[in-house]
Amino acid sequence: MEIVSPTDLAKEKVLAVQEYSLLSWRSLRNIFSQPRYIADTLQQADLIGVGSLPIVVLTGFFTGAVLALQSSNTLQRFGSLSLTGQLVSLSMVRELGPVLTGLMVAGRNSSGMASELGSMKVTEQIDAMRALGTDPLKKLVTPRVIASTVMLFFLTVISDLVGLAGGWMVATVMLGLDTNQYWSTAWQALAAADVIMGATKPFFFGFVIATIGCYYGLSATGGTQGVGRATTQAVVAASVLVLILNFFITRFLMVWIPGF
Amino acid sequence: MGDVLTPDVSGQAAPSETRHKSVIFDDVKLAFDEKRVLDGVSFELLRGETKILLGAAGAGKSTILKLTLGLVKPDSGRIFVLGHEVSAMPESDLFDVRRDIGMVFQESALFDSLTVRENVAYRLLEEKDIPEEQVEERVREALRFVELEHTLDLFPSELSGGMRRRVAIARAIVSRPEILLYDSPTGGLDPVTSTTIIELLLKQRDVYHTSAFMVTHRLQDAFVMATHCFDKATGQMRRIEPGENVDVKTSFVILRDGRVIFDGNAQELVSSRDKYIREYID
C-alpha cells in the first residue's frame, strides 16, 4: 500500500472540500441563468421522486408500525397507551420521516448519480459534452439538485403519512386502540413548529444527496473500478452528512427560532 | 474534477494577427502532478491546414487537443484559437469558442443513452434557434457523409467500433466547425475500416477545407493523408501522382518528452536526419 504524507493528505481533503463547495455553489447559481434544462429536471424528478416511492412507502409504513409496537410496552406501564398516536406522529414528523427518507433516497439516488456521471466521466462523455458547448454542471448537476431537493420534500410528507398509517394499523389491530382516538391524538400533538421542522430538513438533505452524488461521479477516475469506488463513497458520504446535518438543523431550529 | 470546475479567470483580448491562424501554441507548458507533459511547445495551425501530431504514447498529443478546446488549462504559455486566447478565458466564455470546433474522441465518447440521431443532433438542439426540420436535414446530411444514414434510430451500443467512430465524425462535423480535432480516429480499427475513416478525413479536408489536428500512432495513415487527395469526380480518395501540382495542406509535428522535435511537411519528414525521427518513421 502506498504511504501518503499527512501534508499531501490534508491538501487533498481541503481541495476536495473546495471543489465540492464550488460545485454546490455553481449548481445553485445555475438555477438563475440560461439555458435551463426543464425536460432533464422533470425526467430526474420522475426518476428520484416516483422511482423512490416504493422504498419510501415501505420504510415509512414499517417504521411507524414498529414505533407504535415498541412504545406500547412503556406507555402501557404508565397507563398512557392512548398517547400512541401522539408519539408516532411527533417522532415521524420531526425526525424519522425526514431522516429515514433522506437515508433511503441517499442510498438509492446518490449511488445512481455517482455511477451514471462516473461512467460518463471515465468514457469521456463529460469532456465530449463540454466540447459540444454544453456546461455539464448546468445540464447534469443542476437538474438533479432541483429534482432531488423538491422531490425529497414530497417523499418525506408521504413517508410521514404512511408512517402514521403504519402506527394506526398496529394501534388498532394489535393494541386494541380506537381509530378516532389514535388519529385525534396524533393530529392534536402536532404544533406548527413540528411541521416546520419536519418540512425544512428535506430541502437540505435533498441538496446534499444530489451534490454529493454528482461530486463523486464527476470526480471518478480509473475506469470501472473508479466508478465503483465513487458510488460507494457517495452513498457513505451522503448518508453520514444527512445524519450530521440533521443534528445541526434540529439544534439551530431549537435554539434560534422561538417555539421549537 | 478540477477540469469541470475550472476557476473563472478574466479573458484577455487576443492580438489581431492571431485571427488569421486557426490555432497558435506559444511556449505552452503543462505538468500533471510531478510529470511534465508539455515543456515549451510552440507551433501554428494555418487556416485549412491539417496537422498530424505524432509521438510515442504519453508524449502529450491528446493533451494538445484538450488544450485547444480549453478542456485543460496550461501552467504557462498562451494558446490562441480562431483569435481567442483560450488559455486565459473563463469556462463560461469557452462554450462559445467550442461551437466552432468539432472533436472526435479516441473512444468516440458518444452519449450512450441517446440514439445516433440525438447524438449527432446534440449540438444543434442545444443551440435551440435552429428549426426542427433543419436539424433533421443536417443530421441526415452528416450521417450521409459518413455513410450511416440507416443507423438514425440505433443506440451506440448497437454499433460496431468503426461505426461508432464514424458517428463521432458526423457529430463533430454537423455544426460545420472551422476546426476539427481527431484523437486517434483509426485506433483499434481493422485496416478496411481505417481506410474508410481516413477517406472521410480527406474528404473533409479537400471538400470543406476545414483546419484539423489529427493525433495518430499509425504512420501509414499519416502518410496517406499527405500523399492522397479526395477526388470529387469519383467520390473516392486517390494517390497524388509525381509531378502533379496538388497542395494537400498537410504537415507533421513530432513530440518527444513534451517538446516539439519536428514541425514540417512530409518531404521534410522523410528527409530528416534526426536519429529519433529516422527510428520513428522507419
Interface residues (C-beta under 8 A of the other chain):
Chain A: E19 L22 L23 R26 P35 M120 T123 E124 Q125 I126 D127 A128 M129 R130 A131 L132 G133 T134 D135 P136 L137 Y215 L218 S219
Chain B: M1 G2 D3 V4 L5 P7 K66 L69 L71 E91 S92 F95 D96 R98 R99 I101 M103 F105 Q106 E107 A109 L110 F111 D112 Y122 R123 E126 K128 R171
